[in-house]
Amino acid sequence: MFSQIVNRSFPPKSLTRKTVINIEKPKFFQMKNGLKVLVVENHKLPLVRVGLELDYKPFLEKDKAGIKKIFGQMLRSGTKNSSKEELDEIIDYIGTTMYTSFSGISISTLKKHLEKSIAIMSDILMNSQFDNSKELEKIVKQKIIDINLSEKDPNAILQRVRNVLYFGKDHPYGEYETYDTIKNITLKDLKKLYRKYYIPNTSYLSFIGDVSLKEAKQLCEHYLSKWKKGSCSQGKKILKKSNISPKIEIDLVDIPSLTQSTICYGGPIYFQKNDPTYFSSILANGILGGGPQSRLFLNLREKKAYTYGIYSVLKSDRDIGYFSVYTQVRNGVTDQAIKDILKEIVEITTNKVTPEELNIKKKEICGLFILDLEDPNRISDLFISELKNNLPSGFYKNYLNSVQSVTISDVHSSCKKFFSVKNGRILIIGKANEILPILRNFDYPIRFFDKFGTMLK
């Protein structure tokens, strides 16, 4: 069946001529209530995956930070027709796998249980009650345990502080949950969120597997036609200018028990998938820090043996993304690791990459994309991504050709655009009394923060 979805040769034989890749576009229809439905047929096995995905703008959770995470777990805590225990029993009995989050619901089931599974999903979508106080109390207790654990995890601390420094605490991407915000969440809050965001006209539903377009239409008509439209208004856009540092600075979180420094260098950027430089930029990031053949990896791990691993991320986002380099090194080489990270960024922004580097990375990205297409679920995800991100029609159909058409000059332009050593934050989670003396050798200001991104005096 895979051959019906994509025809390809792997690895691509040539990167100088067009590589043909025919992705079978999902069948599509839209219901009267605005629900957009995609169907990817694959009749090789009697299995079907059905996924619902919300399309919403980022929003502030404020004094109820963490509510989206709790919402996802509470979504299956009971409906008008079934208690949580009854839902769990039915799901277990028919062998269906269900995953719920704030962003949506997915179920994987045998074809013979598809209708029953859709009935359960539709019941949750339209009739969730959010009246199970016992379940909410249980989830809150677990979240508090998770918060306790995260306060001792340098990676969790880095992610939290990084988000605060990049975006600010009054930004949806910079918020984090605390004991107080978690305990502040009520059943009424969850119900309010449900009514506002769980509406069909801002949602995508996908059927993947042993199901036809006709069957999908019949199931949707029977179980989801009564799902009422809601207001698409999600408030005004609150995203503001990001916290871009005017120059390089060192931001240090002191954890005296650590024997390693967890390092992140970077900052927020404006980078969307429909950016004209998208393909040259992902290639640029790949050459810098994307995998074992990248410059950062070959230098800091293979040559210097400072770390077990190092990588860079160039995150695209409809509102605001970021560029970051991550690694963990022993305390004694913290300064040398930072110097080498900055040195590699200076090098890649000053001098063009080699044809060999570009060719290797093109083959790698094309190969990974082709392998990705072997999963029919990804076919649906890609087309939903096209719709949600306002991408040109055929964005993914032409993906390989877009990658192959990137030139060395294109990559160099992307490097200069997104990788900078003129401004950025060097965030370090580490043992201050060991690393501070060597950090003072840098001509950068040093600021101290607690584990929650609050600057210390």
Protein Blocks (a to p, Z undefined) as FASTA:
>chain_A
ZZmmpgcddddfbfkbccddddddddddddfkopacdddddfkbccddddddddddddde
kjmghklmmmmmmmmnocfkbcfklmmmmmmmnopacdddfkbccddddfklmmmmmmmm
mmmmmmcgolafklmmmmmmmmmmmmmmmmmmmklmmmmmmmmmmnopkbfklgccdfkl
mmmpcfklmmmmmmmmmcfklcccddedjddfklmmmmmmmmmmmpccddfbgbjafbdc
ddddfbdcddddddfkbcbdcddedddddddfklmklmmmmmmmmmmmgcjkbmklmmmm
mmnomafbdcddddddfkbgcddddddddfklmmmmmmmmmmmmmmmmmpccdfklmmmm
mmmmmmmmmmmmmpmklmmmmmmmmmmnopaehklmmmmmmmmmpcfklmmmmmmmmmcc
kbccddddddfklmmmmmmmpccdcddddfkopacZZ
